[in-house]
Structures are given as structure tokens and as C-alpha cells.
Amino acid sequence: MELDFIDISKADEEGQARFSGPGAGQTSKSKAKINRSVFLDINEEQGENAVYESGGGEISAGVSPVRRKVQNPGRTVVNIDVSRPQSRERRGAEERSRAQNTPGNRGRNGENTRRARGGNSGRKRERYSRERDEGADRERMPAKRRNPRQNAGERRRDAADARAQRERELRRRRRRRQQMAAKFTVLVFMAAFVSMLLFVFIRLVKGGPENVETVKRIESNFTEKAARREVIKSNKTPKPIIEEDFLTVNEYSRPGEKLEEVKNIFVHYTANKETSAAQNRSYFENLAITGETSASAHFIIGFDGEIVQCIPLEEIAYAVQKRNYDSVSIECCYLQADGKFTDATYQSLIRLCAWLLNEYDLAPEDMRRHYDEGGKKCPLYYVENEDAWDQFLKDLRDYIMEGKTGEV
């Protein structure tokens, strides 16, 4: 093989001698700096010109530089000057160039080149394309590869939504059951009401006068209840003149126990002809001393019409043995042997009873004789004369409805 032409600088000669010298076969940690060298070699066997280029860089001692074959037929290398060392900037540029020419960066280099050629418009299009691709990648990203905090928050929101949905469904079912139960109850009630009406109608058709009387009593009860409500609503009777002369608290006439409620008002007579209200009040007071019996009343009406209150309305009186704790009692004086009250006593009794009925929201039908509770003939005249008692209740009703404050 003959060397047609070669121009190698002194620096290259030293570099070649360093690789081909006696110590070339020894291993050393030192590294030799070689510059870019080009050799023109005429290969007789191939019959063609070949240019071999050795890459510059750091090459370990004892290792031949890697050369690549460059076809350059018909050309002659006149002069290659490789004696000058490469500058730091040039070496850095070459290293970046080699790094960019790796297989993974070739596409990016071409992309950068196109971006540089395209100017600002190309960069904008590239940025828009990259943002669009990143958004699509985020949407396609599985939930488990997202931010752990974001995944936890989404799971909590999903769980809360599921619980809220279940609660709404439970409430909807509960309302549906309640509505069905209400409808069923209404249907049962209507069926029972219609059945009762049919039963009454059949009994009336098939029955006799007894059934007719039953229907009349029912109608009468409805009428009486309506009249009762009307009397109670219309009662505006004021309190009459009353002399308060309360008994001394004692175990025989004024026990001082509380009166919880009032269901009825009882009318009595004193059973002591021609005795006044004051005298009967003294009798009740003396029972605390004598202790011969237990007796008293809330009010005493004299035969002149005076009204004396012996016990407060908040306390019980010993007047009706079985009804002392839910009633108010009125004792009336009389002059005749049959027990008939004087007109003054009668008028005061009407006024006092109307006021008490107003106080306790009661009606004339709630008036009672002592006789009605236990069978004692008290008051005597109204026990022996039922019509007189009925007339008393009628006069009491008229007094309330007419709103009179004078004589009956």
C-alpha cells in the first residue's frame, strides 16, 4: 500500500506515535486529547479513494480511535490543518450535536428545526398542539395514576353522593308508605261509615216504632249538644254581690284541701226552717269546736237574698260525700215547711249559678240536686216537685241567653 498524499500536523504525529508507541499495549487511566484528523488513503485492493475521519474527543490510552469511512471519490485533500487545539465552545457544541443525534432525539431535533423555520406562528401551533395533547392525556389517564389527594377527594365526593342518593330513596319510599297507609285508613273509615249508615237504614226499614224512637233520641242528643255549646258561648254573667266570711281552717268544716276541678254545681237546703245565712255560717264554724259532724258549703243564700261565701273556690267543702273534690255546693235558707225558697232566695240562686257556670264553662244541664248524688232528699221542695226543678233549669237558661242582671 502506497501513501499518495498525506498532510498531518505535528500534533497528529505525536498523537499517532502515542497510540502506536511501545506503551500502547499498557492500560492507563490517563486520557489523551486528540484533534480531528483526516487521512487520505489509497487502498489498492478496493481500487477507490476513501477518506477516514477520526472523531475528536477524549480517548483512553491504548485504544484506537473509531473511524468512519467517508466516500470521496475523485477528490484530493490538499491541506488539513489540525494542529490547533479545539476551543471550549467548539467542543461543547460538538458534544451537544452528538447528544442530539442520538436515536431518541432525532425526531425532536427535526421538530426544533421546523419550529425555528416556522417562526412565531409555528411555535404557537406547536404550543396549542402540545396543550391539546396534554389535556387528552390527562383525560385518558387512569384515576389511580392521578394525584392521590385528588383521588381521595373524588372518592369522598362519590361516597357522599351515594349516601345522599340512598337517603333520598329511603325518604321517597317512606313517604310512599305513609301515603298508602293514610289512603288505606281513609278507605277503611269510609267503608265503616257507609256500612253503619246502611245498617241504620235497614233497621229503620225493617224495624218498628222502637227504632224510630232511637233515631229521635239520637237527633235530640245532637240538638242538646248544640244548644249546650251555644249557652256556654253566650254566658257573660257577671259576679253578683257576695259577702266573703270564710270559715277557720279546721278538720270538720274547712279542711283546706285543694279543689282540682269542677264538673257540677250542687243545690242544697239548710234543713233548719227560718234560720238565716249568718246563723248557718256560725253552725259550720262551731263544728271546729264541737266536732259532732263534718259539714259545710261554699255559699249560703239567706231568705232575704243575701249571699255569704264560707269557703274559697280553690278549696273543697264537706257537702256531697262522694263529690267534694269536683263540685261546688250552695246551701239555701227557707221559711215554709215544704222547703220552697222565697222569691229573693230564688233570684239570688239564679244569679249565683249563672256566674259559676260562666266561671267553669258549664251549662244548666250541669246543675245537680243533692238528691241526684246519693238519694238524700235535699233540697226537699225540688225533690218532691220535679217540675219545679225543670222550671228552675229553664229559668237559668233564659237568664243566661237574655243576659239579664235584674230579677228573673
C-alpha positions as CSV (number, residue, x, y, z in Angstrom):
1,M,0.0,0.0,0.0
2,E,1.4,3.3,-1.0
3,L,0.6,6.7,0.6
4,D,-0.3,9.0,-2.3
5,F,-0.7,12.2,-0.2
6,I,-0.9,12.9,3.5
7,D,-0.6,16.2,5.4
8,I,-0.5,15.5,9.0
9,S,0.4,18.1,11.5
10,K,2.9,17.7,14.2
11,A,0.3,17.3,16.8
12,D,-1.3,14.4,14.9
13,E,2.1,12.8,14.5
14,E,2.6,12.9,18.3
15,G,-0.9,11.5,18.8
16,Q,-0.4,8.6,16.4
17,A,3.0,7.9,17.9
18,R,1.3,7.8,21.4
19,F,-1.1,5.1,20.2
20,S,1.5,3.2,18.2
21,G,4.4,3.5,20.6
22,P,5.9,1.0,22.9
23,G,3.5,1.7,25.6
24,A,0.4,1.4,23.5
25,G,-0.4,-2.0,24.9
26,Q,-0.4,-0.9,28.5
27,T,-3.5,0.0,30.4
28,S,-3.6,3.6,31.8
29,K,-6.2,5.7,33.5
30,S,-4.9,8.8,31.7
31,K,-6.8,10.1,28.8
32,A,-5.2,11.7,25.6
33,K,-6.6,14.6,23.8
34,I,-6.6,14.1,20.0
35,N,-7.7,16.6,17.4
36,R,-9.7,15.9,14.4
37,S,-7.6,14.1,11.8
38,V,-8.4,13.2,8.3
39,F,-6.3,10.7,6.4
40,L,-6.3,10.2,2.7
41,D,-5.7,6.5,2.0
42,I,-5.5,4.8,-1.3
43,N,-6.5,1.3,-1.0
44,E,-5.1,-0.8,-3.8
45,E,-7.3,-3.7,-3.1
46,Q,-10.5,-1.7,-3.3
47,G,-9.4,0.5,-6.1
48,E,-11.1,3.5,-4.8
49,N,-10.3,6.6,-2.7
50,A,-11.5,6.6,0.9
51,V,-11.4,9.3,3.5
52,Y,-11.2,8.2,7.1
53,E,-12.3,10.6,9.7
54,S,-11.5,10.1,13.3
55,G,-13.9,11.8,15.8
56,G,-12.3,14.2,18.2
57,G,-12.8,13.8,21.9
58,E,-11.4,12.0,24.9
59,I,-9.9,8.6,24.0
60,S,-8.4,6.3,26.6
61,A,-4.7,5.4,26.1
62,G,-4.1,2.2,24.3
63,V,-7.4,2.3,22.3
64,S,-7.5,3.0,18.6
65,P,-9.8,5.9,17.6
66,V,-13.1,4.9,15.9
67,R,-13.0,5.8,12.3
68,R,-15.8,6.0,9.8
69,K,-15.5,5.7,6.1
70,V,-16.5,8.6,4.0
71,Q,-16.8,8.2,0.3
72,N,-15.0,10.9,-1.5
73,P,-14.0,9.6,-5.0
74,G,-12.0,11.7,-7.3
75,R,-11.1,14.4,-4.8
76,T,-7.8,15.2,-3.3
77,V,-7.3,16.6,0.1
78,V,-4.9,19.5,-0.4
79,N,-4.4,20.7,3.2
80,I,-5.9,19.8,6.5
81,D,-4.8,21.8,9.5
82,V,-5.4,20.0,12.7
83,S,-2.6,21.3,14.7
84,R,-4.6,24.0,16.6
85,P,-6.5,22.7,19.7
86,Q,-10.2,23.0,19.7
87,S,-11.8,25.8,21.8
88,R,-14.0,25.0,24.7
89,E,-17.1,26.4,22.9
90,R,-16.4,24.3,19.9
91,R,-16.0,21.2,22.0
92,G,-19.3,21.9,23.8
93,A,-21.1,22.4,20.5
94,E,-19.8,19.2,19.1
95,E,-20.8,17.3,22.3
96,R,-24.4,18.7,22.1
97,S,-24.5,17.9,18.5
98,R,-23.6,14.3,19.2
99,A,-26.1,14.0,22.0
100,Q,-28.8,15.4,19.9
101,N,-28.0,12.9,17.1
102,T,-29.0,10.0,19.3
103,P,-32.0,7.9,18.0
104,G,-34.3,9.3,20.8
105,N,-33.5,12.9,20.0
106,R,-33.5,12.9,16.2
107,G,-37.3,13.5,15.9
108,R,-37.1,16.3,18.4
109,N,-34.2,17.9,16.5
110,G,-36.2,17.9,13.4
111,E,-39.1,19.3,15.2
112,N,-36.9,22.1,16.6
113,T,-35.6,22.8,13.1
114,R,-39.1,23.1,11.8
115,R,-40.1,25.3,14.7
116,A,-37.2,27.6,14.0
117,R,-38.1,27.8,10.4
118,G,-41.8,28.4,11.1
119,G,-41.2,31.4,13.4
120,N,-43.7,32.5,15.9
121,S,-46.7,31.0,14.1
122,G,-45.1,27.6,14.2
123,R,-44.3,27.9,17.9
124,K,-47.9,28.9,18.6
125,R,-49.3,26.0,16.7
126,E,-46.9,23.7,18.4
127,R,-47.9,25.0,21.8
128,Y,-51.6,24.7,21.1
129,S,-51.0,21.1,19.8
130,R,-48.9,20.2,22.9
131,E,-51.6,21.7,25.3
132,R,-54.3,19.8,23.4
133,D,-52.3,16.5,23.6
134,E,-51.6,17.1,27.3
135,G,-55.4,17.6,28.0
136,A,-56.2,14.5,26.1
137,D,-53.6,12.6,28.0
138,R,-55.0,13.8,31.4
139,E,-58.4,12.6,30.4
140,R,-57.1,9.3,29.3
141,M,-55.0,9.0,32.4
142,P,-56.4,6.3,34.8
143,A,-57.7,7.6,38.2
144,K,-55.1,5.6,40.1
145,R,-52.3,7.5,38.3
146,R,-53.7,10.9,39.2
147,N,-52.9,13.0,42.2
148,P,-53.5,10.9,45.4
149,R,-55.2,13.8,47.1
150,Q,-57.4,14.4,44.1
151,N,-58.3,10.7,44.1
152,A,-59.2,10.8,47.8
153,G,-61.4,13.9,47.3
154,E,-63.2,12.3,44.4
155,R,-63.8,9.1,46.3
156,R,-65.2,11.1,49.3
157,R,-67.4,13.1,47.0
158,D,-68.6,9.9,45.3
159,A,-69.3,8.3,48.6
160,A,-71.2,11.4,49.8
161,D,-73.3,11.5,46.6
162,A,-74.1,7.8,47.0
163,R,-75.2,8.3,50.6
164,A,-77.3,11.3,49.7
165,Q,-78.9,9.2,46.9
166,R,-79.7,6.4,49.2
167,E,-81.2,8.7,51.8
168,R,-83.4,10.4,49.2
169,E,-84.5,7.0,48.0
170,L,-85.3,5.9,51.6
171,R,-87.3,9.2,52.2
172,R,-89.2,8.6,49.0
173,R,-90.1,5.1,50.0
174,R,-91.1,6.2,53.5
175,R,-93.4,8.9,52.1
176,R,-94.9,6.4,49.7
177,R,-95.6,4.0,52.6
178,Q,-97.2,6.8,54.7
179,Q,-99.4,7.9,51.8
180,M,-100.5,4.4,51.2
181,A,-101.2,3.9,54.9
182,A,-103.2,7.2,55.0
183,K,-105.2,6.2,51.9
184,F,-105.9,2.8,53.4
185,T,-107.1,4.4,56.7
186,V,-109.4,6.8,54.9
187,L,-110.8,3.9,52.8
188,V,-111.4,1.8,55.9
189,F,-113.1,4.7,57.7
190,M,-115.3,5.5,54.7
191,A,-116.3,1.8,54.4
192,A,-117.1,1.6,58.1
193,F,-119.2,4.8,57.9
194,V,-121.1,3.6,54.8
195,S,-121.7,0.2,56.5
196,M,-123.1,1.9,59.6
197,L,-125.4,4.1,57.5
198,L,-126.7,1.0,55.6
199,F,-127.2,-0.8,58.9
200,V,-129.2,2.0,60.4
201,F,-131.3,2.4,57.2
202,I,-132.0,-1.3,57.1
203,R,-133.0,-1.4,60.8
204,L,-135.3,1.6,60.3
205,V,-136.9,0.0,57.3
206,K,-137.4,-3.4,58.9
207,G,-137.9,-2.2,62.5
208,G,-140.9,-0.7,64.2
209,P,-141.6,2.3,66.5
210,E,-138.7,1.4,68.8
211,N,-136.2,2.2,66.1
212,V,-138.0,5.4,65.3
213,E,-137.7,6.4,69.0
214,T,-134.0,5.6,68.9
215,V,-133.4,7.8,65.9
216,K,-135.3,10.6,67.7
217,R,-133.2,10.3,70.8
218,I,-130.1,10.5,68.7
219,E,-131.3,13.6,67.0
220,S,-132.3,15.0,70.4
221,N,-128.8,14.4,71.7
222,F,-127.3,16.2,68.8
223,T,-129.7,19.1,69.4
224,E,-128.9,19.3,73.1
225,K,-125.2,19.3,72.5
226,A,-125.5,22.1,70.0
227,A,-127.7,24.0,72.5
228,R,-125.2,23.4,75.3
229,R,-122.4,24.9,73.2
230,E,-124.5,27.9,72.4
231,V,-125.4,28.6,76.1
232,I,-121.8,28.3,77.2
233,K,-120.7,30.6,74.4
234,S,-123.4,33.2,75.2
235,N,-122.9,33.2,79.0
236,K,-121.4,36.5,80.1
237,T,-123.0,36.7,83.6
238,P,-121.0,39.0,85.9
239,K,-120.3,38.1,89.5
240,P,-123.1,39.0,91.9
241,I,-122.7,40.8,95.3
242,I,-121.1,38.3,97.7
243,E,-120.1,38.7,101.3
244,E,-116.9,36.8,102.0
245,D,-116.8,35.3,105.5
246,F,-114.5,32.4,105.3
247,L,-114.5,29.7,108.0
248,T,-111.5,29.0,110.1
249,V,-109.4,26.1,108.7
250,N,-110.3,23.0,110.7
251,E,-110.8,19.3,110.1
252,Y,-114.6,19.4,110.4
253,S,-115.8,22.2,108.1
254,R,-112.9,23.7,106.2
255,P,-110.1,21.2,105.7
256,G,-108.1,23.5,103.4
257,E,-107.7,20.9,100.7
258,K,-107.3,22.0,97.1
259,L,-110.2,21.7,94.7
260,E,-108.7,20.4,91.5
261,E,-111.7,20.7,89.1
262,V,-115.4,21.5,89.0
263,K,-117.7,19.3,87.0
264,N,-121.1,20.1,88.6
265,I,-122.8,22.6,90.9
266,F,-125.0,21.2,93.7
267,V,-128.0,22.9,95.2
268,H,-128.9,22.1,98.9
269,Y,-131.3,23.4,101.5
270,T,-130.3,24.0,105.2
271,A,-132.9,21.7,106.8
272,N,-133.3,24.4,109.5
273,K,-136.5,26.3,108.8
274,E,-136.4,30.1,109.4
275,T,-132.7,30.2,110.0
276,S,-130.6,32.9,108.3
277,A,-127.4,32.6,106.3
278,A,-125.4,34.1,109.2
279,Q,-126.8,31.5,111.6
280,N,-126.0,28.6,109.3
281,R,-122.5,30.0,108.8
282,S,-122.0,30.1,112.6
283,Y,-123.1,26.5,112.8
284,F,-120.3,25.4,110.3
285,E,-117.8,27.4,112.3
286,N,-118.8,25.8,115.6
287,L,-118.1,22.4,114.2
288,A,-114.4,23.1,114.7
289,I,-115.2,23.2,118.4
290,T,-117.9,20.6,118.8
291,G,-116.6,18.1,116.2
292,E,-120.1,16.5,116.1
293,T,-120.0,16.0,112.3
294,S,-118.4,17.2,109.2
295,A,-120.4,19.7,107.1
296,S,-120.1,22.9,105.2
297,A,-120.8,24.6,101.8
298,H,-119.1,27.2,99.6
299,F,-122.1,29.5,99.6
300,I,-125.2,30.2,101.8
301,I,-128.1,32.2,100.4
302,G,-130.4,33.7,103.1
303,F,-134.2,34.0,102.7
304,D,-133.7,37.8,102.1
305,G,-131.4,37.0,99.1
306,E,-128.0,37.7,100.7
307,I,-125.1,35.6,99.6
308,V,-122.4,34.6,102.1
309,Q,-119.2,32.8,101.0
310,C,-117.8,30.4,103.6
311,I,-115.0,28.6,101.7
312,P,-112.8,29.8,98.8
313,L,-113.5,28.3,95.4
314,E,-109.9,26.9,95.4
315,E,-110.8,24.6,98.4
316,I,-113.2,21.7,98.9
317,A,-116.3,21.8,101.2
318,Y,-117.9,18.9,103.1
319,A,-121.2,19.0,101.3
320,V,-121.5,15.9,99.0
321,Q,-119.6,13.0,100.4
322,K,-118.6,11.4,97.1
323,R,-118.3,14.6,95.1
324,N,-116.5,17.0,97.4
325,Y,-113.4,17.1,95.2
326,D,-115.0,18.0,91.8
327,S,-118.0,20.2,92.7
328,V,-119.2,23.5,94.3
329,S,-122.2,23.4,96.8
330,I,-124.8,26.1,97.6
331,E,-127.0,26.0,100.7
332,C,-130.3,27.8,100.6
333,C,-132.4,29.0,103.5
334,Y,-136.2,28.7,103.5
335,L,-139.3,29.7,105.6
336,Q,-142.0,27.2,104.6
337,A,-142.3,23.7,105.8
338,D,-142.3,22.2,102.3
339,G,-138.8,23.7,101.7
340,K,-139.8,26.1,99.0
341,F,-137.4,29.0,98.6
342,T,-138.5,32.7,98.9
343,D,-138.5,34.7,95.7
344,A,-135.4,36.6,96.9
345,T,-133.6,33.4,97.5
346,Y,-134.7,32.1,94.1
347,Q,-133.4,35.1,92.2
348,S,-130.1,35.1,94.1
349,L,-129.7,31.4,93.3
350,I,-130.3,32.1,89.6
351,R,-127.6,34.9,89.5
352,L,-125.1,32.9,91.5
353,C,-125.5,29.7,89.5
354,A,-125.2,31.6,86.1
355,W,-122.0,33.3,87.3
356,L,-120.5,29.9,88.4
357,L,-121.5,28.3,85.1
358,N,-119.6,31.1,83.3
359,E,-116.5,30.6,85.5
360,Y,-116.2,26.9,84.8
361,D,-117.6,26.8,81.2
362,L,-120.6,24.7,82.2
363,A,-124.2,24.7,81.1
364,P,-127.5,24.5,83.0
365,E,-127.5,20.7,82.4
366,D,-124.5,20.5,84.7
367,M,-126.6,21.7,87.7
368,R,-127.4,18.9,90.2
369,R,-129.5,18.4,93.3
370,H,-128.0,16.8,96.3
371,Y,-130.6,14.1,95.8
372,D,-129.0,13.3,92.4
373,E,-125.9,12.1,94.2
374,G,-126.8,9.6,96.9
375,G,-130.6,9.9,97.1
376,K,-130.8,12.3,100.0
377,K,-134.0,14.4,99.9
378,C,-132.2,17.7,99.5
379,P,-133.4,20.2,98.5
380,L,-136.7,18.9,99.7
381,Y,-139.0,21.0,97.5
382,Y,-137.2,20.2,94.3
383,V,-137.0,16.5,95.1
384,E,-140.8,16.3,95.7
385,N,-141.6,18.6,92.8
386,E,-139.7,17.5,89.6
387,D,-141.5,20.1,87.5
388,A,-140.2,22.9,89.8
389,W,-136.6,21.7,89.2
390,D,-137.1,21.6,85.4
391,Q,-138.6,25.1,85.6
392,F,-135.5,26.2,87.5
393,L,-133.2,24.9,84.8
394,K,-135.3,26.7,82.1
395,D,-135.3,30.0,84.0
396,L,-131.5,29.7,84.4
397,R,-131.0,29.1,80.7
398,D,-133.3,32.0,79.7
399,Y,-131.4,34.3,82.2
400,I,-128.1,33.3,80.6
401,M,-129.3,33.7,77.0
402,E,-131.1,37.0,77.6
403,G,-128.2,38.4,79.6
404,K,-130.3,39.8,82.4
405,T,-128.9,41.2,85.6
406,G,-132.1,42.0,87.4
407,E,-134.9,39.9,88.6
408,V,-135.9,36.7,86.9
